[in-house]
Amino acid sequence: MENTMTTEDTLKIDAQKTGADLTVSLDGKINAVTAPELQNELKNLLTEEITKIILDFAAVTFLSSAGIRTILWTVTQMNGRQGTMILKNVTDTVKEVFVLTELDTALNFE
C-alpha cells in the first residue's frame, strides 16, 4: 500500500538589516528538516556588527526540538557578543512549546 500523505517541510526566511539590528521573518515549520537550513542562514546573517536579532514567528506553524536547538544556538551567539535576541509575534500554539520546555522564562518575547 502506498502512502499518499505528504508533509510540507518548508520554511521561508526573510531578513532585513537596519544598522546593528537584524529582523528575520519566518514562515512555515521549524523542524528537523528546516532547522539546519535556518541555522546556516543565521550563521551567514549574524555578522560582527549585529547586536540585536528579532525573530518574527508570526507565520511559524510548528516548532520541534530541532527548532528549539537552533533558537538556543542563536541566543548563545547573541549572548557571546553581549547582544539581544527577541522572539516576536509567537502564536499561542508555538508559545506552548516554549512553556512546556520552560524556555518561556529564559527568552525575550515581544
LINGI-V372577 format. One record per run of one state. SS is the DSSP state (2 for helix, 1 for strand, 0 for the rest). FROM is the first residue (numbers start at 1). LEN is the number of residues. If there is no record, write none. Layout:
BEGIN
ss: (SS/SS)
from: (FROM/FROM)
len: (LEN/LEN)
END
This chain:
BEGIN
ss: (0/1/0/1/0/2/0/1/0/2/0/1/0/2/0/1/0)
from: (1/11/19/21/31/35/46/52/64/65/81/84/89/92/101/108/110)
len: (10/8/2/10/4/11/6/12/1/16/3/5/3/9/7/2/1)
END
